Amino acid sequence: MPTSKSKKSLLTRFLIWKYKHISDKHFVYILSVIVGFTSGIGAVILKNLTHFIQSALEGKIIKDLHHALYFISPFIGLTLVYFIMKYVIRNKVSHGIPSTLFAISKKKGLLKQYQMFGSILTAPITVGFGGSVGLEGPTVATGAAISSNLARLFHMNQAARTLLIGCAAAGALSSIFKAPIAAIIFAVEVFSLDLTLASLLPLLLASLSGIITSYFFFGNDILLPFRITESFEFSDIPFYILLGVISAFTSIYFARVYEGVNSYFEKLSSPIKQLLIGALAIGILLFFIPPLYGEGFDVINNLIKGHPEKALENNFFNLDLTNVWVVIALLAGLVAFKVFASSITFGAGGVGGIFAPVLFMGSIMGHCYALFMNNTGLFSKQIAVSNYTLVGMAGLMAGVLHAPLTAIFLIAEVTGGYDLFVPLMITATISFGITKYFIPHSVYAMELGRKGDLITHNKDHAILTLMDISNVVETNFIPIYPDMNLGEIVHEAVIKSNRNIFPVLNRETNYLEGVILLDDIRHVMFDQSMYKEITAAEIMHNPPAVIKLNRDKMTDVMRKFQDSGAWNLPVIKDGSYYGFVSKSKLLTAYRRKLINFTN
């Protein structure tokens, strides 16, 4: 059996061979194919495990035994997830795409090894037992963790790691939806990648290998099988504009509820409390509204095919589904409660994604809107319900995920053509524009965006976000104390220092009381008659600004330098003096990060 030393030497030999024979660019191409394939395999495993669990429970046990098991199954699933995290993985498995964005922004694209299998173990149980979330996020997270660890294994830099994480996202979405172009756009929009020649080919290769993997395992089966039968007409434009507005306000509703529910669960410090309260709430929702069970793609496909009664046939009150207004009311209820069910699933400790819930809500919203318009009697024109069901999905994706291009191309690709391209553009653009005004960041990036830690397409902001303030702090400054006289300052500080700035500190607390520049004492430092006449407290002055190490982001630091015009600013850590940051060192670090980022 080979030892770890022999394994290490084997890897070292391979890295030396790679360095001699394969350029970094071509090696990224090779890894992008591998990442796309592994993301596709991850999608296959997650989908099959979830389908097996859900079909066994909902298809056989619940329907054959008793409807009340809808109430019990989420508790069983979330409890299993809790014990798997606590005793098997021994780490918390965070939400897929938000945790990946955090790793890119704050961890240099480094993801822990357990994240390669954490979502595979927990997401199918969460969704299969009734958790009202999706599998797209966990699939992306699995592929991202694999790509990150591959990049680390082969000593790839941060830019390459980030690109490969984007490739994982492209491979995952391409495999799930068989929509390779939308998958590439998703990686660019959500992970803020540059769509350049350097990044385009790896994304294409990953997306291609992901969809080939899907065809190999699933054949021609499509998650949303539909072909457009009614074409777009110019007279439909006002209806699609209104749908865009409705999509925007539904997106705002989604974001507010999602944020509020998650804030509530965060205040529950005990994971057991979160589990019990969340499982109880989801159980009640599923008992009264069974269509909220799991991802909900069966409901979506029934709506697209024009059979809302099949999607609603398990309604608790056995309402008359031949009455169109009953159908509209029930559909509106699904839109209102789906976001609660999804948010509670996350709050209770479940693992999943919000991509599927957004598609679920969007399809129902669009279908409900079309039925309402066709049955009010206010319009002589009858609109195509299936088309609005599809465009509704795009409208909500554009608003909630802040990914309008992904929304447009995903629906265009899954419908097999571009007949709805114009209405998709109209609805998605309006929804995104209005939502962006009220909700600056997508649901994926809310927390990071509020903290200013989100990587965006604004390259200046992105580079500043990637920089670490602690790396540019200098601490080799000789301190001065307020009671020191000029002679002590000259002999104990000025002569021994090669810096021209001195922090004045409280002797007991190390609190920064002021600063003294060499220029402040230059005119008297050679006049020995003044050595005992002047003290540090008399000549010190307040710094133009202070940097707080644990609170100020790099964008704040840059702004303080710009506003103050200073070349050096003191740094405070936990209330005490820590060091100084110089503008020259900061700009040098910025330039190096810029070169690395753009390469």
Residue pairs with C-beta under 8 A, 6 or more apart in sequence:
2 10
11 153
15 154
15 155
18 27
18 154
22 30
24 156
24 160
25 198
27 154
28 156
28 160
28 163
28 164
28 202
29 201
29 202
29 205
31 147
31 150
31 151
31 154
31 156
31 164
31 167
31 202
32 163
32 164
32 167
32 201
32 202
32 203
32 205
32 206
32 209
33 205
33 206
33 209
34 150
34 209
35 143
35 146
35 147
35 150
35 164
35 167
35 168
35 171
35 206
36 167
36 168
36 170
36 171
36 174
36 205
36 206
36 207
36 208
36 209
36 210
36 213
37 171
37 209
37 210
37 213
38 143
38 146
38 147
38 168
38 171
39 139
39 140
39 142
39 143
39 146
39 167
39 168
39 169
39 170
39 171
39 172
39 175
39 206
39 210
40 171
40 172
40 174
40 175
40 209
40 210
40 211
40 212
40 213
40 214
40 217
41 213
42 120
42 139
42 142
42 143
42 146
42 172
43 135
43 139
43 172
43 175
43 176
43 210
43 213
43 214
44 175
44 213
44 214
44 217
44 218
45 120
46 119
46 120
46 123
46 124
46 135
46 138
46 139
46 142
47 135
47 176
49 120
49 124
49 128
50 123
50 124
50 127
50 128
50 135
50 294
50 295
51 128
52 128
53 124
53 125
53 127
53 128
53 129
54 127
54 128
54 293
54 294
57 69
57 73
57 128
57 129
57 130
58 130
58 293
58 294
61 69
62 69
62 70
62 73
67 287
67 290
68 287
70 130
70 283
70 286
70 287
70 290
70 293
71 283
71 284
71 286
71 287
72 283
73 129
73 130
73 283
73 286
74 129
74 130
74 131
74 279
74 282
74 283
74 286
74 345
74 348
75 279
75 280
75 283
76 129
77 125
77 126
77 128
77 129
77 130
77 131
77 350
78 126
78 129
78 131
78 275
78 278
78 279
78 282
78 345
78 348
78 349
78 350
79 275
79 279
80 125
80 129
81 122
81 125
81 126
81 349
81 350
81 351
82 271
82 275
82 349
84 121
84 122
84 125
85 91
85 92
85 93
85 118
85 122
85 349
88 121
89 114
89 117
89 118
89 121
89 122
90 114
91 112
91 114
91 118
93 115
93 118
93 119
93 121
93 122
93 351
94 102
95 137
95 141
95 346
95 351
95 352
95 353
96 119
96 136
96 137
96 138
96 139
96 140
96 141
96 142
96 144
96 351
96 352
96 353
97 137
97 140
97 141
97 169
97 190
97 353
97 444
98 444
98 445
98 447
98 448
99 115
99 141
100 111
100 140
100 141
100 144
100 165
100 169
100 191
101 190
101 191
101 444
101 445
101 448
101 454
101 455
102 448
102 453
103 109
103 110
103 111
103 144
103 148
103 165
104 162
104 165
104 191
104 455
105 448
105 453
105 454
105 455
105 465
105 466
106 453
108 158
108 161
108 466
109 148
109 151
109 158
109 161
109 162
109 165
110 148
110 152
110 161
111 144
111 145
111 148
111 149
112 145
113 145
113 149
115 141
115 142
115 144
115 145
116 142
116 145
116 146
116 149
117 142
118 141
118 145
118 351
119 138
119 139
119 141
119 142
119 351
120 138
120 142
122 138
122 350
122 351
123 135
123 138
123 351
123 352
124 135
126 133
126 345
126 350
126 351
126 352
127 133
127 134
127 135
127 294
127 295
127 352
128 294
130 282
130 286
130 293
130 294
131 282
131 294
131 345
131 350
131 352
132 282
132 285
132 286
132 292
132 293
132 294
132 296
132 338
132 341
132 342
132 344
132 345
132 357
133 295
133 342
133 345
133 346
133 350
133 351
133 352
133 353
133 354
133 356
133 357
134 295
134 352
134 353
134 354
134 355
134 356
134 357
134 359
135 176
135 295
135 352
135 353
135 356
136 172
136 173
136 176
136 353
136 355
136 356
137 352
137 353
137 354
137 355
138 351
138 352
138 353
139 172
139 175
139 176
139 353
140 168
140 169
140 172
140 173
140 353
142 172
143 168
143 169
143 171
143 172
144 165
144 168
144 169
146 168
147 161
147 164
147 165
147 167
147 168
148 161
148 164
148 165
150 164
151 160
151 161
151 164
152 161
156 164
157 596
157 599
158 466
158 596
158 597
159 596
159 597
159 598
159 599
162 191
162 193
163 193
163 199
163 202
164 202
165 191
166 187
166 188
166 191
166 193
166 199
166 203
167 187
167 202
167 203
167 205
167 206
168 206
169 183
169 186
169 187
169 190
169 191
170 180
170 183
170 184
170 186
170 187
170 203
170 206
170 207
170 210
171 183
171 206
171 207
171 209
171 210
171 213
172 183
172 210
173 179
173 182
173 183
173 186
173 187
173 207
173 210
174 180
174 183
174 184
174 206
174 207
174 208
174 210
174 211
174 214
175 210
175 211
175 213
175 214
176 214
176 223
177 183
177 222
177 223
177 224
177 410
177 413
177 414
178 211
178 214
178 215
178 222
178 223
178 413
178 414
179 409
179 410
179 413
179 414
180 204
180 207
180 208
180 210
180 211
180 413
181 207
181 409
181 413
182 406
182 409
182 410
182 412
182 413
183 207
183 210
183 211
184 200
184 203
184 204
184 207
185 403
185 405
185 406
185 409
186 403
186 406
186 410
187 193
187 203
188 194
188 195
188 203
188 405
189 402
189 403
189 404
189 405
189 406
190 401
190 403
190 406
190 442
190 444
191 455
192 455
192 456
192 457
192 462
193 199
193 203
194 457
222 414
223 297
223 414
224 297
224 300
224 301
224 304
224 414
225 301
226 301
226 304
226 305
226 386
226 390
226 414
226 415
226 416
227 415
227 416
227 417
228 386
228 387
228 415
228 416
228 417
228 419
228 420
229 386
230 384
230 386
230 387
231 419
232 387
232 419
232 420
232 422
232 423
235 381
236 383
236 423
237 423
237 426
239 373
239 383
239 388
240 391
240 423
240 426
240 427
241 426
241 427
241 430
242 369
243 366
243 369
243 388
243 391
243 392
243 395
243 427
244 395
244 426
244 427
244 428
244 429
244 430
244 431
244 434
245 430
245 431
245 434
246 365
246 369
246 395
247 362
247 365
247 392
247 395
247 396
247 398
247 399
247 427
247 430
247 431
248 395
248 399
248 430
248 431
248 432
248 433
248 434
248 435
249 434
250 335
250 361
250 362
250 365
250 395
250 396
250 399
251 395
251 396
251 398
251 399
251 400
251 431
251 435
251 439
252 399
252 434
252 435
252 438
252 439
253 339
254 339
254 358
254 361
254 396
254 399
254 400
254 443
255 400
255 435
255 439
255 443
255 446
257 339
257 340
257 343
258 339
258 342
258 343
258 354
258 443
259 446
260 343
261 340
261 343
261 344
261 346
261 347
262 343
262 346
262 347
264 347
265 274
265 277
265 278
265 344
265 346
265 347
265 348
266 347
268 274
268 277
271 349
274 347
274 348
274 349
275 348
275 349
277 348
278 344
278 345
278 347
278 348
278 349
278 350
279 348
281 340
281 344
281 348
282 341
282 344
282 345
282 348
285 292
285 337
285 340
285 341
285 344
286 292
286 293
286 341
287 316
288 316
289 315
289 316
289 333
289 334
289 337
289 341
290 314
290 315
290 316
291 299
291 311
291 312
291 314
291 334
292 334
292 337
292 338
292 341
295 356
295 360
296 338
296 356
296 357
296 360
297 356
297 359
297 360
298 311
299 311
299 334
299 360
299 363
299 364
300 359
300 360
300 363
300 389
300 393
302 308
302 310
302 311
303 311
303 363
303 364
303 367
303 389
304 363
304 386
304 389
304 390
305 386
306 385
306 386
308 321
308 327
308 331
308 367
308 371
309 321
309 322
309 327
312 321
312 327
312 330
312 331
313 321
315 321
315 330
319 326
319 330
320 326
321 327
321 330
324 371
324 375
325 375
327 371
328 368
328 371
328 372
328 375
331 364
331 367
331 368
331 371
332 368
334 360
334 361
334 364
335 361
335 364
335 365
335 368
338 357
338 360
338 361
338 364
339 357
339 361
341 357
342 352
342 354
342 357
345 352
346 352
354 400
354 401
354 443
354 444
355 401
358 393
358 396
358 397
358 400
358 401
359 393
359 396
359 397
361 396
362 392
362 393
362 394
362 395
362 396
362 397
363 389
363 390
363 392
363 393
364 392
365 392
365 395
365 396
366 388
366 389
366 390
366 391
366 392
366 393
366 395
367 385
367 388
367 389
367 392
369 388
369 392
370 383
370 384
370 385
370 387
370 388
370 389
371 385
373 379
373 383
374 382
374 383
374 385
387 420
387 423
390 411
390 415
390 420
391 411
391 420
391 423
391 424
391 427
392 427
393 407
393 411
394 407
394 408
394 410
394 411
394 424
394 427
394 428
395 407
395 427
395 428
395 430
395 431
396 431
397 403
397 404
397 406
397 407
397 410
397 428
398 404
398 407
398 408
398 427
398 428
398 429
398 431
398 432
398 435
399 431
399 432
399 434
399 435
400 435
400 442
400 443
401 407
401 442
401 443
401 444
402 432
402 435
402 436
402 441
402 442
402 444
402 445
403 442
404 428
404 429
404 431
404 432
407 424
407 428
408 421
408 424
408 425
408 428
411 420
411 424
412 418
412 420
412 421
412 424
440 449
441 448
441 449
441 450
441 454
445 454
448 454
451 553
452 465
452 553
452 555
452 556
453 465
453 553
454 465
455 462
455 465
455 466
456 462
459 594
459 597
459 598
461 555
462 597
463 590
463 593
463 594
463 597
464 553
464 554
464 555
464 558
464 590
465 553
465 554
465 555
466 593
466 597
467 554
467 589
467 590
467 593
468 554
469 547
469 549
469 552
469 553
469 554
469 557
469 571
469 581
470 549
471 589
472 581
472 582
472 585
472 586
472 589
473 549
473 571
473 578
473 579
473 580
473 581
474 579
474 580
474 581
474 582
474 585
475 578
475 579
476 499
477 497
477 499
477 501
477 502
477 503
477 579
477 580
478 492
478 493
478 496
478 497
478 499
478 502
479 493
479 502
479 503
479 504
479 505
479 577
480 489
480 493
480 502
480 503
480 504
480 505
480 516
480 536
480 540
481 504
481 505
481 506
481 507
481 536
482 504
482 506
482 513
482 535
482 536
482 537
482 540
483 507
483 535
483 536
483 537
484 492
484 535
484 536
485 531
485 532
485 533
485 534
485 535
485 536
486 521
486 524
486 525
486 530
486 531
486 532
486 533
486 534
486 535
486 539
487 528
487 531
487 532
489 502
489 516
489 521
489 536
490 521
490 525
490 531
493 502
494 502
494 518
494 521
494 525
500 517
500 518
500 519
501 515
501 516
501 517
501 518
501 568
501 580
502 515
502 516
502 517
502 518
503 512
503 515
503 570
503 577
503 580
504 512
504 513
504 514
504 515
504 516
504 536
504 537
504 540
505 511
505 512
505 513
505 577
506 513
509 576
510 576
510 577
511 575
511 576
511 577
512 543
512 546
512 570
512 572
512 576
512 577
513 537
513 540
514 540
514 541
514 542
514 543
515 540
515 541
515 542
515 543
515 570
516 536
516 539
516 540
516 541
520 539
520 540
520 541
521 539
524 530
524 534
543 566
543 569
543 570
544 564
544 565
544 566
544 569
545 560
545 561
545 563
545 564
545 566
545 569
546 569
546 570
546 571
546 572
547 556
547 557
547 560
547 569
547 570
547 571
547 572
547 581
548 571
548 572
548 573
549 571
549 572
549 573
549 578
550 573
550 574
552 560
557 569
557 581
557 586
558 586
560 569
561 569
561 583
561 586
566 583
567 582
567 583
567 584
568 580
568 581
568 582
568 583
569 580
569 581
570 577
570 579
570 580
571 577
571 578
571 579
571 580
571 581
572 578
